[in-house]
């Protein structure tokens, strides 16, 4: 889920968001933050003879408006094919107190019950507060969904269900083979919104959404004759996903995007959770089938700092940050080219809700980075994800937090990193690809999507990967507006799917027919139409990369599952040093850098030309060294190797060290001794290492 975005009007190549009035001001801006059994009625028709046609579709129901058999199998290289939606929110109607997103993706009693508006929207939308906050105007609209759908769903309506199951079915029939369903909510938004029919505990909502996703799978299965027979398949490992896709079905992956996972809120910089909460939370999510997640979203929490929102919206969220955590965002100058979004520059009505005498800080334009990065608890959670073979979403993380995550993954050679909807600093893209991670772009209009896709085309060529999109539907983000029927290259109906095996006509539900040229991406059933629009605007190459997305996503997932931590040859070994800082209370002896505890460290005297030497006990083949610097780091240093402790050779060196967690790679070399030789300090202190790791591969 992401920030509200106001849209502007308007054969594959082998490549790799009264007193009531005061609260409404805050509510308006906080809501914009998210900018973040069952049996179908029997059909009177005879059971379909084609495997993709249900024998008991509810009647009445939505049209699919696709003919042709869904493709199966693999290509000539043994790769699966198909599009990936790496970021969607099927069950967001159950989030935020249950009345923010109106309508359901399925209902036992049928489409008329599923696709109806929230009760407070009747008779004319005058109480549709979220509508006029997100869309503008007075919020008035025709609340009737089925069968007329006069005003919703629409590309610029943030409050109505866009993920009805039959619309997802159309996307599957149009070539999509992976869908990530991010279970989503936000306790602060729930607590301030006027209308709700349940409590605001985030984990309670996550559990419900997971349960209902499985219930939707059962609902679809029964249309096809029983358990496991439907096209909507929740998968819990990459091999299962691959099998599902080879069968021509849709692999559904569960993810989590919430602000306080495991209850890990922070108040006045004090964590409200501990390591036991994180372990229990990760175990519970894993048992629910969750395989990817965000650690922070919109508000700083006990795990990490967030990437800011801009302008008046950023001011509003900063107010929410203060009311939720007791602290405003704090910024500092960025250490590198990556930057968080600028804060503020515009006032907000939400400021009226601050305590008397409290004001939103002013921020230096040259200080664009959140001071809060990945906390100790956040690092513990990251390593917990790695131990479980789960994937980490880095969108919404601050630059400081993202940088540390990538450092950790590089040190451990862990590929499970995802950027699913364009909320990562784009300068990180190559680091993600070099790890083996997966990148998807937000569902922008076809012109913007194509331009951004082409900007990173060379990187996908270099790393041999496909591409994805993140629709963020039901995610309060805004979706592609129509380019207009007068454009020189509109989508022409009917059109043929990318694989050539299906023909898609305009999508009809009830008495409403949607046309992407006139209606934009109003609901999930129009995803194939949007892809056809990308083909027309951006060319076949962009679509070919998208069609390779399923294989690349499964490659990242499978490599995460099979990852095994390397053996640290230095752990517990004998270490010596040129000097050690003297302290009557704490030991900074050389062995502290190889004791396996990042809470201890070796520290040298405060001068240059210092070294730390590790004896591996016998000659081993070495080709990777990790250095976890404390604040006192080496700006210029060498990694040196020796078989006898006397004759040394330089395996690697740098004159531009910047601290943090460095991973040094070099050609495989026999060595018994490894020496880190500091030549020029990065601070006025000495050299200080929390841990040194030495690996054979």
DONUKE-864061 format. One line per 4 residues: for each residue x, y, z of C-alpha. Coordinates in pm, whole numbers. Example, Ala and Ser with C-alpha at 12.3 -4.5 7.8 and 13.67 -1.06 7.14 Angstrom:
BEGIN
1230,-450,780 ~ 1367,-106,714
END
This chain:
BEGIN
0,0,0 ~ 132,340,-86 ~ 58,707,-89 ~ -238,852,-274
-122,943,-622 ~ -330,1173,-835 ~ -307,1041,-1192 ~ -279,1285,-1478
-596,1327,-1677 ~ -566,1213,-1956 ~ 814,-1476,-2879 ~ 1004,-1343,-2581
1375,-1278,-2608 ~ 1591,-1478,-2364 ~ 1674,-1200,-2118 ~ 1763,-1222,-1809
-61,481,154 ~ -1708,2076,1585 ~ -1410,1879,1744 ~ -1502,1644,1472
-1375,1904,1226 ~ -1034,1923,1397 ~ -1002,1547,1396 ~ -1110,1541,1033
-806,1749,940 ~ -575,1492,1092 ~ -785,1205,965 ~ -770,1342,614
-396,1341,610 ~ -346,1021,800 ~ -577,836,567 ~ -385,967,274
-81,809,442 ~ -169,484,289 ~ -52,631,33 ~ -81,196,290
-1742,-2342,407 ~ -1839,-2090,133 ~ -2030,-2230,-163 ~ -2107,-2052,-491
-2459,-2052,-621 ~ -2496,-2324,-885 ~ -2496,-2212,-1244 ~ -2786,-2308,-1467
-2534,-2381,-1741 ~ -2396,-2727,-1790 ~ -2052,-2801,-1655 ~ -1779,-2671,-1884
-1575,-2917,-2081 ~ -1258,-2704,-2074 ~ -1035,-2732,-1767 ~ -1026,-2353,-1725
-1406,-2318,-1731 ~ -1582,-2371,-1395 ~ -1867,-2615,-1381 ~ -2053,-2419,-1112
-1993,-2047,-1158 ~ -2230,-1837,-946 ~ -2522,-1691,-1134 ~ -2536,-1401,-1183
-2168,-1313,-1185 ~ -1912,-1098,-1365 ~ -1806,-1169,-1718 ~ -1447,-1270,-1791
-1457,-1182,-2161 ~ -1157,-1396,-2255 ~ -1154,-1689,-2494 ~ -877,-1942,-2542
-688,-2187,-2323 ~ -446,-2050,-2062 ~ -90,-2145,-2151 ~ 87,-2420,-1957
434,-2566,-1928 ~ 766,-2398,-1981 ~ 960,-2244,-2267 ~ 1240,-2415,-2458
1485,-2327,-2179 ~ 1266,-2493,-1916 ~ 1156,-2159,-1770 ~ 805,-2076,-1657
638,-1781,-1826 ~ 396,-1514,-1716 ~ 348,-1178,-1551 ~ 407,-1099,-1183
202,-862,-971 ~ 442,-826,-679 ~ 220,-598,-471 ~ -158,-624,-434
-410,-610,-147 ~ -698,-846,-217 ~ -835,-834,138 ~ -777,-467,227
-1152,-429,284 ~ -1093,-617,611 ~ -825,-366,721 ~ -842,-28,900
-1151,-124,1100 ~ -1331,-288,807 ~ -1506,16,655 ~ -1237,206,464
-1241,-7,147 ~ -1599,-94,53 ~ -1697,-423,-109 ~ -1550,-773,-90
-1351,-988,-335 ~ -1609,-1269,-301 ~ -1925,-1353,-108 ~ -2119,-1674,-50
-2438,-1493,-136 ~ -2303,-1372,-468 ~ -2182,-1066,-651 ~ -2466,-835,-541
-2358,-883,-181 ~ -1984,-871,-255 ~ -1985,-557,-470 ~ -2193,-318,-262
-2091,7,-97 ~ -2031,74,272 ~ -2358,152,453 ~ -2254,509,539
-2211,585,165 ~ -2586,556,106 ~ -2789,725,-35 ~ -2556,966,-216
-2207,936,-73 ~ -2243,1247,145 ~ -2081,1062,437 ~ -1812,905,220
-1544,1095,409 ~ -1257,892,273 ~ -1384,952,-81 ~ -1361,1330,-63
-1031,1312,121 ~ -867,1098,-147 ~ -1052,1205,-461 ~ -1146,1562,-390
-1486,1723,-429 ~ -1762,1648,-181 ~ -1737,1269,-192 ~ -2084,1229,-340
-2129,935,-571 ~ -2380,671,-670 ~ -2322,402,-406 ~ -2484,127,-610
-2237,-131,-730 ~ -2390,-438,-891 ~ -2539,-429,-1147 ~ -2498,-66,-1262
-2154,40,-1132 ~ -2222,398,-1235 ~ -1940,556,-1029 ~ -1722,270,-910
-1488,96,-941 ~ -1285,369,-1108 ~ -917,445,-1154 ~ -945,745,-918
-1175,594,-655 ~ -968,478,-358 ~ -1252,346,-146 ~ -1408,66,-349
-1319,-296,-410 ~ -1101,-348,-717 ~ -1010,-712,-659 ~ -1332,-904,-717
-1227,-1264,-776 ~ -1361,-1279,-1133 ~ -1158,-971,-1224 ~ -847,-1147,-1092
-954,-1446,-1302 ~ -947,-1226,-1613 ~ -592,-1111,-1526 ~ -487,-1475,-1492
-648,-1563,-1825 ~ -458,-1268,-1978 ~ -118,-1412,-1879 ~ -51,-1331,-1513
99,-1624,-1323 ~ 215,-1478,-987 ~ 15,-1255,-753 ~ 153,-1136,-418
-132,-1066,-180 ~ 6,-829,83 ~ -196,-849,403 ~ -220,-485,505
-351,-252,775 ~ -258,47,992 ~ -370,76,1353 ~ -342,457,1370
-564,510,1067 ~ -813,259,1203 ~ -825,438,1539 ~ -898,782,1393
-1142,682,1118 ~ -1505,750,1212 ~ -1651,428,1076 ~ -1538,84,1187
-1697,-246,1283 ~ -1402,-407,1464 ~ -1090,-337,1668 ~ -765,-191,1539
-503,-446,1642 ~ -283,-493,1335 ~ -193,-857,1384 ~ -560,-950,1439
-641,-799,1099 ~ -345,-976,934 ~ -466,-1313,1064 ~ -819,-1250,937
-699,-1149,591 ~ -484,-1460,565 ~ -776,-1680,666 ~ -1007,-1518,412
-751,-1559,133 ~ -758,-1933,197 ~ -1139,-1915,208 ~ -1139,-1749,-135
-923,-2031,-267 ~ -1180,-2281,-133 ~ -1463,-2080,-290 ~ -1298,-2097,-632
-1204,-2464,-588 ~ -1567,-2560,-538 ~ -1657,-2400,-868 ~ -1420,-2647,-1032
-1529,-2956,-842 ~ -1323,-2973,-524 ~ -1007,-2905,-330 ~ -708,-2816,-542
-896,-2794,-872 ~ -932,-2419,-908 ~ -696,-2173,-1076 ~ -626,-1965,-760
-350,-2153,-573 ~ -188,-2023,-254 ~ 172,-2144,-258 ~ 423,-2166,25
745,-2257,-157 ~ 897,-2186,-495 ~ 876,-2545,-617 ~ 504,-2551,-548
467,-2217,-728 ~ 658,-2349,-1028 ~ 433,-2655,-1046 ~ 121,-2439,-1027
243,-2215,-1308 ~ 340,-2512,-1524 ~ -21,-2629,-1482 ~ -133,-2295,-1626
-272,-2165,-1294 ~ -211,-1858,-1076 ~ 44,-1887,-792 ~ -65,-1667,-500
202,-1564,-247 ~ 115,-1413,91 ~ 307,-1105,208 ~ 264,-852,490
274,-471,474 ~ 187,-311,805 ~ 325,-37,1029 ~ 374,-230,1354
450,-594,1274 ~ 462,-818,1582 ~ 351,-514,1788 ~ 692,-352,1725
585,6,1785 ~ 827,258,1933 ~ 728,538,2171 ~ 982,810,2254
1241,585,2087 ~ 1165,302,2328 ~ 1078,-28,2162 ~ 747,-185,2258
860,-534,2153 ~ 1157,-762,2208 ~ 1335,-1048,2034 ~ 1089,-1305,2169
802,-1108,2012 ~ 986,-1104,1680 ~ 1056,-1477,1687 ~ 697,-1558,1780
565,-1320,1516 ~ 783,-1457,1238 ~ 691,-1813,1330 ~ 321,-1727,1328
341,-1551,991 ~ 539,-1837,842 ~ 277,-2086,965 ~ 8,-1870,803
194,-1910,472 ~ 354,-1562,461 ~ 680,-1563,266 ~ 763,-1192,220
713,-881,431 ~ 788,-518,503 ~ 943,-431,840 ~ 825,-68,846
568,141,663 ~ 495,515,694 ~ 581,562,1065 ~ 919,485,1222
888,178,1442 ~ 1108,-33,1667 ~ 1263,-210,1367 ~ 1350,64,1117
1306,418,998 ~ 1088,495,698 ~ 1131,669,367 ~ 949,1002,401
647,1133,213 ~ 668,1475,51 ~ 501,1816,72 ~ 183,1874,268
128,1501,282 ~ 469,1458,440 ~ 382,1725,697 ~ 60,1541,778
231,1205,816 ~ 495,1369,1033 ~ 215,1489,1260 ~ 84,1133,1267
437,1013,1341 ~ 447,1246,1644 ~ 103,1148,1771 ~ 185,779,1726
543,770,1854 ~ 599,1093,2049 ~ 873,1209,1812 ~ 887,1388,1479
1105,1259,1199 ~ 1468,1358,1233 ~ 1696,1409,935 ~ 2067,1423,863
2290,1475,563 ~ 2304,1165,347 ~ 2626,967,339 ~ 2591,879,-30
2392,959,-343 ~ 2080,783,-215 ~ 1826,1014,-50 ~ 1493,985,124
1208,1199,-3 ~ 1210,1563,116 ~ 978,1645,403 ~ 738,1934,423
763,2264,248 ~ 385,2291,282 ~ 158,2336,579 ~ -113,2096,677
-441,2116,866 ~ -320,1822,1070 ~ -93,2063,1258 ~ -403,2189,1444
-412,1857,1627 ~ -70,1898,1782 ~ -53,1986,2153 ~ -35,2362,2223
315,2495,2171 ~ 421,2198,1957 ~ 523,2266,1599 ~ 644,2053,1311
1019,2111,1276 ~ 1172,2283,978 ~ 1419,2070,782 ~ 1742,2159,609
1713,2099,234 ~ 2060,1946,244 ~ 1956,1693,509 ~ 1744,1446,317
1804,1121,509 ~ 1617,977,805 ~ 1855,944,1101 ~ 1674,625,1194
1805,326,1010 ~ 1783,-42,1087 ~ 1772,-87,1465 ~ 1924,-376,1657
1581,-534,1675 ~ 1538,-468,1304 ~ 1862,-648,1228 ~ 1744,-936,1445
1422,-950,1241 ~ 1616,-939,911 ~ 1829,-1232,1019 ~ 1515,-1411,1136
1367,-1374,787 ~ 1688,-1514,641 ~ 1682,-1814,873 ~ 1331,-1895,751
1411,-1845,382 ~ 1169,-1550,362 ~ 1201,-1244,139 ~ 1232,-885,265
1057,-589,104 ~ 1280,-280,115 ~ 1031,-30,-29 ~ 930,224,242
1257,168,435 ~ 1478,472,489 ~ 1798,493,288 ~ 1994,428,605
1792,115,683 ~ 1799,-8,324 ~ 2174,37,301 ~ 2229,-172,613
1994,-444,487 ~ 2180,-465,158 ~ 2511,-475,345 ~ 2387,-769,553
2254,-955,252 ~ 2577,-899,60 ~ 2784,-1021,355 ~ 2570,-1335,377
2520,-1368,-3 ~ 2144,-1375,58 ~ 1927,-1304,-249 ~ 1586,-1256,-84
1534,-884,-142 ~ 1233,-732,-318 ~ 1139,-387,-441 ~ 779,-427,-544
626,-85,-615 ~ 878,193,-678 ~ 936,309,-319 ~ 1306,234,-313
1576,482,-410 ~ 1639,388,-772 ~ 2015,405,-717 ~ 1984,75,-529
1854,-116,-832 ~ 2182,-273,-937 ~ 2264,-382,-580 ~ 1929,-559,-567
1990,-731,-900 ~ 2348,-827,-810 ~ 2220,-1006,-500 ~ 1969,-1199,-709
1672,-993,-592 ~ 1357,-896,-782 ~ 1233,-551,-887 ~ 882,-443,-988
750,-102,-1082 ~ 434,64,-952 ~ 136,39,-1188 ~ 200,374,-1353
43,489,-1677 ~ 184,321,-1984 ~ 404,616,-2085 ~ 567,654,-1743
591,279,-1691 ~ 759,227,-2026 ~ 1007,511,-1974 ~ 1116,378,-1635
1134,22,-1765 ~ 1366,131,-2045 ~ 1586,323,-1801 ~ 1674,-5,-1627
1667,-225,-1938 ~ 2046,-253,-1957 ~ 2062,-377,-1598 ~ 1810,-651,-1671
2020,-749,-1972 ~ 2332,-756,-1758 ~ 2181,-978,-1488 ~ 1953,-1181,-1715
1631,-1105,-1528 ~ 1269,-1024,-1599 ~ 1054,-743,-1463 ~ 738,-706,-1258
463,-462,-1174 ~ 297,-377,-844 ~ -67,-283,-896 ~ -121,-189,-528
-495,-223,-592 ~ -710,-161,-284 ~ -397,21,-168 ~ -509,384,-188
-251,476,-446 ~ -428,582,-765 ~ -407,398,-1096 ~ -352,478,-1461
-597,730,-1603 ~ -731,679,-1955 ~ -507,802,-2235 ~ -826,881,-2422
-1007,735,-2719 ~ -861,1008,-2942 ~ -504,889,-2900 ~ -327,774,-3212
-263,424,-3076 ~ -549,320,-2846 ~ -604,-34,-2727 ~ -813,-202,-2995
-1062,-463,-2882 ~ -1051,-753,-2907 ~ -676,-805,-2870 ~ -457,-1111,-2837
-267,-1205,-2522 ~ 114,-1188,-2518 ~ 147,-1565,-2550 ~ -91,-1560,-2847
-332,-1816,-2702 ~ -614,-1597,-2571 ~ -836,-1323,-2711 ~ -960,-1051,-2477
-1258,-826,-2537 ~ -1391,-537,-2327 ~ -1467,-651,-1971 ~ -1833,-651,-1863
-1977,-682,-1516 ~ -2352,-645,-1480 ~ -2470,-361,-1703 ~ -2129,-190,-1712
-1859,-246,-1974 ~ -1510,-106,-1920 ~ -1275,17,-2188 ~ -919,105,-2082
-909,390,-2335 ~ -1208,562,-2172 ~ -1203,429,-1814 ~ -838,376,-1726
-733,92,-1497 ~ -1054,88,-1296 ~ -1022,-263,-1153 ~ -804,-571,-1160
-973,-719,-1464 ~ -817,-442,-1673 ~ -457,-542,-1596 ~ -425,-730,-1931
-565,-426,-2113 ~ -304,-206,-1940 ~ -27,-446,-2048 ~ -155,-423,-2406
-139,-43,-2369 ~ 224,-74,-2256 ~ 297,-281,-2565 ~ 151,-9,-2785
334,274,-2607 ~ 658,115,-2489 ~ 702,-164,-2738 ~ 722,-541,-2729
1057,-545,-2547 ~ 903,-401,-2229 ~ 625,-658,-2234 ~ 870,-940,-2305
1063,-847,-1992 ~ 739,-849,-1795 ~ 651,-1190,-1939 ~ 977,-1322,-1797
884,-1192,-1453 ~ 747,-1519,-1315 ~ 1075,-1703,-1374 ~ 1281,-1425,-1217
1057,-1395,-911 ~ 1073,-1770,-853 ~ 1449,-1754,-901 ~ 1479,-1505,-615
1242,-1705,-397 ~ 1406,-2041,-467 ~ 1756,-1906,-402 ~ 1635,-1764,-70
1496,-2101,33 ~ 1812,-2289,-61 ~ 2051,-2037,92 ~ 2279,-2172,361
2493,-1948,577 ~ 2864,-1982,501 ~ 3102,-2116,764 ~ 3292,-1832,927
3648,-1963,943 ~ 3750,-1679,1179 ~ 3490,-1733,1450 ~ 3652,-1828,1781
4002,-1828,1635 ~ 4309,-1665,1782 ~ 4347,-1295,1703 ~ 4626,-1045,1765
4657,-675,1691 ~ 4904,-389,1666 ~ 4733,-226,1965 ~ 4416,-231,2170
4244,65,2329 ~ 4273,58,2707 ~ 3957,84,2913 ~ 3919,-10,3283
3560,-124,3236 ~ 3544,-281,2889 ~ 3779,-505,2696 ~ 3863,-410,2338
4100,-701,2291 ~ 4151,-847,1940 ~ 3950,-1159,2020 ~ 3639,-948,2061
3627,-914,1681 ~ 3601,-1289,1626 ~ 3377,-1397,1917 ~ 3054,-1407,1713
2898,-1126,1920 ~ 2827,-796,1745 ~ 2781,-635,2086 ~ 3159,-654,2146
3446,-510,1943 ~ 3816,-467,1897 ~ 3941,-106,1906 ~ 4291,16,1827
4487,313,1958 ~ 4393,647,1803 ~ 4654,651,1529 ~ 4703,522,1176
4890,213,1058 ~ 4709,-36,1283 ~ 4626,-398,1211 ~ 4420,-693,1331
4542,-1045,1248 ~ 4338,-1368,1263 ~ 4497,-1715,1271 ~ 4264,-1964,1101
4452,-2256,1261 ~ 4557,-2413,932 ~ 4586,-2312,569 ~ 4246,-2273,411
4119,-2148,76 ~ 3985,-1796,136 ~ 3792,-1570,-102 ~ 3557,-1352,103
3604,-1134,413 ~ 3334,-935,594 ~ 3416,-638,815 ~ 3152,-495,1048
3293,-156,1143 ~ 3196,37,1452 ~ 3180,415,1410 ~ 3561,425,1407
3622,284,1060 ~ 3901,263,807 ~ 3886,504,516 ~ 4192,341,360
4279,-18,442 ~ 4401,-346,300 ~ 4301,-709,346 ~ 4623,-912,347
4682,-1288,339 ~ 4970,-1510,447 ~ 5043,-1880,480 ~ 5320,-1834,738
5244,-1506,916 ~ 5559,-1346,774 ~ 5519,-1301,400 ~ 5202,-1105,320
5018,-1039,-3 ~ 4745,-781,-54 ~ 4422,-952,-160 ~ 4212,-634,-166
4241,-266,-81 ~ 4042,56,-80 ~ 4102,427,-26 ~ 3732,514,-3
3598,315,290 ~ 3280,456,445 ~ 3225,225,741 ~ 2924,4,795
2937,-358,690 ~ 3192,-419,415 ~ 3209,-737,207 ~ 3542,-796,37
3573,-1052,-244 ~ 3886,-1170,-422 ~ 4020,-1472,-607 ~ 4037,-1794,-406
4370,-1792,-224 ~ 4535,-2032,25 ~ 4595,-1861,360 ~ 4629,-1940,729
4650,-1579,841 ~ 4418,-1291,746 ~ 4515,-935,836 ~ 4307,-616,817
4562,-337,785 ~ 4433,16,850 ~ 4625,292,673 ~ 4402,599,708
4127,648,967 ~ 3781,766,874 ~ 3740,946,1212 ~ 3958,1103,1482
3933,777,1678 ~ 4124,464,1592 ~ 4000,155,1405 ~ 3722,-54,1553
3566,-377,1427 ~ 3266,-550,1579 ~ 3321,-869,1382 ~ 3551,-1004,1115
3427,-1293,903 ~ 3642,-1507,677 ~ 3485,-1744,424 ~ 3595,-1990,167
3325,-1898,-84
END
